[in-house]
Amino acid sequence: MSRAYNFSAGPAILPEEVLKQAQEEMMDFEGSGMSIMECSHRGKEYSAVHEEATANFKELLNLNDDYSVLFLQGGASTQFAMIPMNLLGEGQTADYVNSGTWAGKAIKEAQNNGNVNIVADCAKDIPTRMPSNDELSLSDNAAYLHITSNETISGAQYKEFPETNAPLIADMSSDILSRPFDANKFGLIYAGAQKNLGPSGVALVIIRNDLSEQTLGHVPTIFQYKTHIANNSLFNTPPCFSIYIMMLVTRWIKKTGAENLYKQNAEKAGLIYSTIDSSEFYSGTAVPEYRSDMNITFRLPSEELEAQFIEKAAEQNLKSLKGHRSVGGVRASIYNAFPVQGVEALVSFMKDFEAKNG
Ligand SMILES: Cc1ncc(COP(=O)(O)O)c(C=O)c1O
């Protein structure tokens, strides 16, 4: 069996070690005679998994006791709605940075729930980028400021986060745990799991507990953060299997060493960007200072060449390099679990393709 080098933006590659362990434990989880999918979510086997996943996130993100770690269903998209439902009160304004497609979706949901101030809008800029901090026209007394730390489609990534008085909220779906940052500066962080953390079906939410207190009673119980904080994400049946894989992924990150992974991520991205920069054939689509280390987006001289590039790469086991359907081009998503060898194989393919077609 040969595993593909899977450059998909999500669902994305998972660590081989994690997949193997899940396979080994599939029929009989720790002597229970059941798969973890078949164990009660209130039984001792699953409880231990849930607790370890929570503890691993607390440790990896260095969270203090003011924060809760939640595992919620509905993906990151549900968070687009839950955030304003819980945190944007009557008469308040929420600040949003519009940096691209994903920020745009978060904004749309917030606008359905209350007043929104777009503090900067670079969603349509080409090359793609994030706004600098002095471009932001922040509201006085905003309920919060929402940013998208990494725009998965455009390939632009915040390198330094804004400083604000209002609680800072970030959609980190495509770069959570890929680089060092201070999570304790945020009011809320959320991430769909299917890129850097595990399978789809669960979103990780880190929330500063005091923020959850302000939710008004008309918000349905299941959509209130305080419901999930009070019940340790076990208010109803959680997505047990997805959380189990996330637990294995966080265990793998700890074993590999988060700092080693972070360093490797920058090196992997650097290999592809330097290939782009040393060529007249490839052109990066993001402003260099905002280039994403997770989703590397670039163009070739024509759409025909891009289609050939993607097809020929797939024949060499370099899969899912097609850019998002809304923007075209090429996108190499290289999350934590993506191996260095796969990046080297892509770089070598890029050079070869250029030599033949440039
Ligand atoms: C940055 C970002 N936010 C949100 C989402 C939506 O995530 P979900 O499909 O889990 O709702 C995605 C999905 O690709 C994303 O990349």
Ligand as a Chemical Component Dictionary entry (heavy atoms), coordinates in Angstrom:
data_LIG
# 
_chem_comp.id                   LIG 
_chem_comp.type                 NON-POLYMER 
_chem_comp.pdbx_formal_charge   0 
_chem_comp.three_letter_code    LIG 
# 
loop_
_chem_comp_atom.comp_id 
_chem_comp_atom.atom_id 
_chem_comp_atom.alt_atom_id 
_chem_comp_atom.type_symbol 
_chem_comp_atom.charge 
_chem_comp_atom.model_Cartn_x 
_chem_comp_atom.model_Cartn_y 
_chem_comp_atom.model_Cartn_z 
_chem_comp_atom.pdbx_ordinal 
LIG C1 C1 C 0 -10.639 29.216 8.207  1  
LIG C2 C2 C 0 -11.868 28.351 8.122  2  
LIG N1 N1 N 0 -12.922 28.646 8.888  3  
LIG C3 C3 C 0 -14.040 27.900 8.857  4  
LIG C4 C4 C 0 -14.160 26.799 8.032  5  
LIG C5 C5 C 0 -15.440 26.013 8.019  6  
LIG O1 O1 O 0 -15.264 24.855 8.759  7  
LIG P1 P1 P 0 -16.397 23.756 8.914  8  
LIG O2 O2 O 0 -16.486 23.052 7.604  9  
LIG O3 O3 O 0 -15.860 22.903 10.030 10 
LIG O4 O4 O 0 -17.667 24.431 9.277  11 
LIG C6 C6 C 0 -13.079 26.444 7.228  12 
LIG C7 C7 C 0 -13.180 25.250 6.344  13 
LIG O5 O5 O 0 -12.424 25.013 5.460  14 
LIG C8 C8 C 0 -11.905 27.247 7.272  15 
LIG O6 O6 O 0 -10.847 26.946 6.506  16 
# 
loop_
_chem_comp_bond.comp_id 
_chem_comp_bond.atom_id_1 
_chem_comp_bond.atom_id_2 
_chem_comp_bond.value_order 
_chem_comp_bond.pdbx_ordinal 
LIG C1 C2 SING 1  
LIG C2 N1 SING 2  
LIG C2 C8 DOUB 3  
LIG N1 C3 DOUB 4  
LIG C3 C4 SING 5  
LIG C4 C5 SING 6  
LIG C4 C6 DOUB 7  
LIG C5 O1 SING 8  
LIG O1 P1 SING 9  
LIG P1 O2 DOUB 10 
LIG P1 O3 SING 11 
LIG P1 O4 SING 12 
LIG C6 C7 SING 13 
LIG C6 C8 SING 14 
LIG C7 O5 DOUB 15 
LIG C8 O6 SING 16 
# 
